[in-house]
Amino acid sequence: MKWMIPLIIVILAYVLYLVFLLAPGGGHHEVSGVGELVQGHLTDHPIEPVPVTANDNIILKQLKALNNGIAHLNESFLNKKIFGIFDMRITKWVMMLWLCMLMCLCIFIPLAARIKKEKRGSESKWVNLWEFLIGWVHDEIVEPNFEGKYIKKAMPYFSTLFFFILFCNLLGLLPGMSTATGNLAVTGGLALLTLIGMIVVGFVKQGPLWIYKGTVPHGVPFILGLLLLWPIELIGLLIKPFALTVRLFANMTAGHVVILIFIFLVMMFETYLVGIGSIIGSLMIFLLELLVAFIQAYIFATLSAMFIGSSIHAH
């Protein structure tokens, strides 16, 4: 387990170096205004080929080779959209999603093996930290919304959901990285899983008529419920994942925009007084974003647990 922390640090450093050096202009591109600065940070783009020069060191050459290999896949095999809609090219946000997935695998698979091996508990602070966080997810997110045997069945999904979103949020705060949860496609995909979970659990636990009896309150006349309440409840069912999508996207995007604006003030005024104030302001917002990253992962996972857990029983 001792090699896990250095491995994760090396992976993060490698990807950070890759993203920074292979950015347009080699990490030193010029911007003409705050709008361009914000847009460049918050928008996605496919991985494109970069030239390899004789002045590049061996590490940079390897990084560019990896970048150009991905760019070749984008141009040759992934350049056509599926059904004319879905763009399958590998982008910087896709790479961030892969990195978060890799972090989950590198942390929790060895962690599970270690916990299973040490029946009486581990003395490792690293193991105890993750045990505490997993226990917190169990006590604060899953257990209040599920009951009995459903708690253990729900734990794997909601633990994965919470930590995946948390890693996406935190990695986006590192210089040169991107916040995958600042993309509507990512947050929409996660919210779609919640909607699918609500529908599947409702049909499995309450039968095919769940779409009506699970949403319309008991005791309401059938005609009144079918014509008036059921359409309203159905719209409410679809609004829930939409609210999840927008809430996570907006909260993770807003903080980054404020930080970028503070930083741009230094370039715009070019004075020490403004520089000191903007750096202090951006640092305060950055510290707040650390808290927001955790809170938003908790809120998304908790609301998803509430929505899916409510589908077990009728309205």
Phi, psi and omega per residue, in radians:
M1 nan -0.411 -3.083
K2 -1.139 -0.438 -3.105
W3 -1.431 -0.101 -3.070
M4 -1.183 -0.804 -3.095
I5 -1.093 -0.859 3.081
P6 -1.041 -0.638 -3.137
L7 -1.121 -0.793 -3.133
I8 -1.128 -0.694 3.116
I9 -1.104 -0.737 3.122
V10 -1.111 -0.753 3.139
I11 -1.093 -0.795 3.132
L12 -1.098 -0.763 3.135
A13 -1.106 -0.683 -3.127
Y14 -1.131 -0.834 -3.121
V15 -1.195 -0.679 3.102
L16 -1.054 -0.786 3.110
Y17 -1.084 -0.712 3.128
L18 -1.098 -0.897 -3.096
V19 -1.103 -0.704 -3.082
F20 -1.207 -0.831 -3.069
L21 -1.260 -0.544 -3.081
L22 -1.632 0.088 3.055
A23 -1.183 2.752 3.121
P24 -0.944 2.220 -3.121
G25 1.448 0.217 3.115
G26 1.185 0.517 3.127
G27 1.539 0.087 -3.105
H28 -2.336 0.752 -3.104
H29 -1.382 2.611 -3.115
E30 -1.602 2.601 3.091
V31 -2.193 2.542 -3.100
S32 -1.650 -0.227 -3.123
G33 -2.933 2.961 -3.106
V34 -1.152 -0.538 3.116
G35 -1.090 -0.761 3.117
E36 -1.175 -0.646 3.118
L37 -1.098 -0.832 -3.133
V38 -1.155 -0.764 -3.120
Q39 -1.106 -0.697 3.139
G40 -1.144 -0.532 -3.123
H41 -1.462 -0.573 -2.994
L42 -1.753 -0.083 3.123
T43 -1.823 2.706 -3.101
D44 -1.696 2.772 3.062
H45 -2.686 2.531 3.106
P46 -1.144 2.683 3.071
I47 -1.219 2.172 -3.099
E48 -2.009 2.718 -3.125
P49 -1.173 2.579 3.094
V50 -2.209 2.547 -3.107
P51 -1.288 2.526 3.065
V52 -1.784 2.164 -3.093
T53 -1.905 2.899 -3.121
A54 -1.235 -0.378 -3.125
N55 -1.426 -0.156 -3.133
D56 -1.216 2.395 3.051
N57 -1.335 3.050 -3.011
I58 -1.139 -0.614 3.137
I59 -1.181 -0.798 -3.140
L60 -1.101 -0.652 3.097
K61 -1.097 -0.707 3.113
Q62 -1.165 -0.683 3.115
L63 -1.139 -0.757 3.125
K64 -1.169 -0.585 3.082
A65 -1.119 -0.736 3.077
L66 -1.105 -0.789 3.112
N67 -1.038 -0.797 -3.106
N68 -1.216 -0.516 3.044
G69 -1.132 -0.753 3.081
I70 -1.149 -0.723 3.121
A71 -1.077 -0.643 3.105
H72 -1.115 -0.703 3.071
L73 -1.079 -0.723 3.130
N74 -1.085 -0.689 -3.049
E75 -1.455 -0.432 -3.042
S76 -1.800 -0.923 -3.028
F77 -1.749 -0.476 -3.006
L78 -1.950 0.233 -3.046
N79 -1.374 -0.293 -3.134
K80 -1.715 2.349 3.141
K81 -1.328 2.447 3.077
I82 -1.302 2.224 -3.088
F83 1.023 0.325 -3.140
G84 1.272 0.158 -3.060
I85 -2.159 -0.891 -2.964
F86 -1.517 2.023 3.108
D87 -1.483 2.034 -3.054
M88 -1.737 0.173 3.138
R89 -1.190 2.566 -3.139
I90 -1.362 2.190 -3.106
T91 -2.066 3.088 -3.139
K92 -1.149 -0.589 3.112
W93 -1.275 -0.564 3.054
V94 -1.108 -0.712 3.109
M95 -1.133 -0.615 3.086
M96 -1.162 -0.665 3.077
L97 -1.117 -0.721 3.098
W98 -1.106 -0.688 3.137
L99 -1.126 -0.743 3.102
C100 -1.113 -0.694 3.084
M101 -1.102 -0.727 3.131
L102 -1.116 -0.667 3.100
M103 -1.111 -0.757 3.110
C104 -1.053 -0.742 -3.131
L105 -1.183 -0.759 -3.092
C106 -1.202 -0.466 -3.116
I107 -1.560 -0.891 -2.889
F108 -1.535 -0.467 3.087
I109 -1.186 -0.886 3.049
P110 -1.101 -0.596 3.130
L111 -1.103 -0.768 3.121
A112 -1.109 -0.705 3.113
A113 -1.128 -0.681 3.139
R114 -1.166 -0.776 -3.133
I115 -1.152 -0.692 3.125
K116 -1.148 -0.591 -3.110
K117 -1.291 -0.697 -3.088
E118 -1.697 1.580 -3.034
K119 -1.113 -0.577 -3.059
R120 -1.612 0.198 3.132
G121 1.690 2.687 -3.094
S122 -1.788 2.572 3.065
E123 -1.610 -0.026 -3.130
S124 -1.260 2.269 3.095
K125 -1.157 -0.599 3.095
W126 -1.056 -0.826 3.124
V127 -1.150 -0.743 -3.118
N128 -1.121 -0.595 3.099
L129 -1.060 -0.860 -3.108
W130 -1.265 -0.549 3.044
E131 -1.099 -0.712 3.104
F132 -1.089 -0.801 -3.125
L133 -1.140 -0.715 3.111
I134 -1.144 -0.725 3.074
G135 -1.093 -0.622 3.100
W136 -1.154 -0.716 3.065
V137 -1.060 -0.726 3.119
H138 -1.080 -0.828 -3.025
D139 -1.358 -0.593 -2.997
E140 -1.791 -0.373 -3.071
I141 -1.967 -0.875 -3.012
V142 -1.484 -0.916 -3.027
E143 -1.036 -0.683 3.122
P144 -1.169 -0.292 -3.039
N145 -1.987 -0.132 3.092
F146 -2.279 2.946 -3.089
E147 -2.472 2.658 3.038
G148 1.014 -2.302 -3.068
K149 -1.201 -0.297 -3.106
Y150 -1.274 -0.325 -3.129
I151 -1.130 -0.859 -3.140
K152 -1.148 -0.587 3.133
K153 -1.232 -0.548 -3.089
A154 -1.497 -0.384 -3.048
M155 -1.005 -0.810 -3.103
P156 -1.002 -0.766 -3.085
Y157 -1.184 -0.836 -3.041
F158 -1.306 -0.486 3.011
S159 -1.151 -0.782 3.109
T160 -1.094 -0.757 -3.137
L161 -1.071 -0.819 -3.097
F162 -1.109 -0.879 -3.057
F163 -1.253 -0.580 3.104
F164 -1.124 -0.817 3.112
I165 -1.129 -0.708 3.140
L166 -1.072 -0.778 3.125
F167 -1.137 -0.709 3.089
C168 -1.048 -0.761 -3.122
N169 -1.144 -0.763 -3.071
L170 -1.269 -0.694 -3.132
L171 -1.119 -0.536 3.130
G172 -1.170 -0.251 3.128
L173 -1.506 -0.193 3.127
L174 -1.372 2.452 3.127
P175 -1.017 2.336 3.133
G176 1.533 -0.248 3.139
M177 -1.539 3.053 3.085
S178 -2.284 2.587 3.140
T179 -1.584 1.858 -3.108
A180 -1.109 -0.554 3.129
T181 -1.350 0.007 2.981
G182 -1.574 0.259 3.115
N183 -1.987 2.203 -3.124
L184 -1.063 -0.549 3.131
A185 -1.145 -0.653 3.138
V186 -1.243 -0.904 -3.136
T187 -1.128 -0.610 3.080
G188 -1.146 -0.670 3.094
G189 -1.123 -0.739 3.099
L190 -1.132 -0.709 3.114
A191 -1.186 -0.583 3.093
L192 -1.108 -0.639 3.069
L193 -1.085 -0.657 3.087
T194 -1.127 -0.762 3.112
L195 -1.085 -0.756 3.106
I196 -1.090 -0.713 3.104
G197 -1.077 -0.723 3.110
M198 -1.068 -0.803 -3.088
I199 -1.193 -0.813 -3.095
V200 -1.120 -0.824 3.135
V201 -1.095 -0.708 3.125
G202 -1.085 -0.787 -3.140
F203 -1.191 -0.673 -3.114
V204 -1.203 -0.754 -3.042
K205 -1.503 -0.478 -3.059
Q206 -2.096 -0.049 3.087
G207 1.579 3.096 -3.081
P208 -1.063 -0.435 -3.109
L209 -1.450 0.106 -3.133
W210 -1.030 -0.621 -3.082
I211 -1.017 -0.373 3.070
Y212 -1.862 -1.019 -3.036
K213 -1.245 -0.360 3.114
G214 -1.467 -0.145 -3.126
T215 -2.033 -0.595 -3.130
V216 -1.553 2.282 -3.137
P217 -1.042 2.597 3.100
H218 -1.163 2.612 3.095
G219 1.583 -0.153 3.125
V220 -1.421 2.270 3.091
P221 -0.905 2.477 -3.020
F222 -1.019 -0.799 -3.103
I223 -1.102 -0.788 3.132
L224 -1.102 -0.746 -3.136
G225 -1.157 -0.725 -3.091
L226 -1.208 -0.712 -3.034
L227 -1.527 -0.492 -3.038
L228 -2.010 -1.052 -3.010
L229 -1.289 -0.681 -3.056
W230 -1.115 -0.754 3.067
P231 -1.062 -0.660 3.128
I232 -1.144 -0.797 3.135
E233 -1.137 -0.612 3.125
L234 -1.165 -0.716 3.069
I235 -1.108 -0.715 3.094
G236 -1.065 -0.629 3.102
L237 -1.101 -0.692 -3.127
L238 -1.364 -0.447 3.136
I239 -1.243 -0.520 -3.099
K240 -1.001 -0.921 3.100
P241 -1.153 -0.525 3.083
F242 -1.111 -0.731 3.106
A243 -1.135 -0.680 3.082
L244 -1.069 -0.741 -3.128
T245 -1.065 -0.898 -3.040
V246 -1.240 -0.680 -3.088
R247 -1.068 -0.879 -3.112
L248 -1.161 -0.774 3.135
F249 -1.052 -0.839 -3.057
A250 -1.173 -0.736 -3.110
N251 -1.180 -0.662 -3.132
M252 -1.346 -0.435 3.138
T253 -1.438 -0.690 -3.027
A254 -1.049 -0.800 -3.120
G255 -1.094 -0.685 3.128
H256 -1.149 -0.663 3.116
V257 -1.110 -0.751 -3.137
V258 -1.121 -0.757 3.120
I259 -1.069 -0.757 -3.141
L260 -1.126 -0.655 3.123
I261 -1.156 -0.748 3.082
F262 -1.027 -0.772 -3.132
I263 -1.150 -0.653 -3.121
F264 -1.175 -0.450 3.117
L265 -1.050 -0.577 3.111
V266 -1.124 -0.792 -3.130
M267 -1.223 -0.512 -3.083
M268 -1.362 -0.767 -3.077
F269 -1.616 -0.499 3.096
E270 0.941 0.772 3.067
T271 -2.268 2.664 -3.112
Y272 -1.166 -0.664 -3.095
L273 -1.093 -0.824 3.109
V274 -1.154 -0.654 -3.136
G275 -1.070 -0.784 3.142
I276 -1.104 -0.798 -3.136
G277 -1.116 -0.736 -3.106
S278 -1.231 -0.622 3.106
I279 -1.158 -0.750 3.101
I280 -1.103 -0.748 3.124
G281 -1.106 -0.786 -3.140
S282 -1.150 -0.618 3.099
L283 -1.136 -0.716 3.115
M284 -1.126 -0.742 3.110
I285 -1.150 -0.646 3.125
F286 -1.095 -0.774 3.105
L287 -1.106 -0.664 3.074
L288 -1.132 -0.629 3.130
E289 -1.149 -0.530 3.052
L290 -1.062 -0.718 3.100
L291 -1.232 -0.712 -3.137
V292 -1.108 -0.646 3.124
A293 -1.016 -0.741 3.129
F294 -1.262 -0.777 -3.087
I295 -1.097 -0.757 -3.102
Q296 -1.182 -0.613 3.043
A297 -1.122 -0.711 3.117
Y298 -1.140 -0.786 -3.113
I299 -1.115 -0.793 -3.121
F300 -1.088 -0.814 -3.122
A301 -1.169 -0.680 -3.132
T302 -1.161 -0.816 3.137
L303 -1.134 -0.665 3.083
S304 -1.085 -0.722 3.101
A305 -1.135 -0.684 3.105
M306 -1.110 -0.802 -3.093
F307 -1.156 -0.787 -3.119
I308 -1.250 -0.710 3.125
G309 -1.113 -0.578 3.128
S310 -1.211 -0.326 3.140
S311 -1.347 -0.199 3.127
I312 -1.210 -0.625 -3.104
H313 -1.985 2.724 3.102
A314 -1.189 2.839 -3.104
H315 -1.034 nan nan
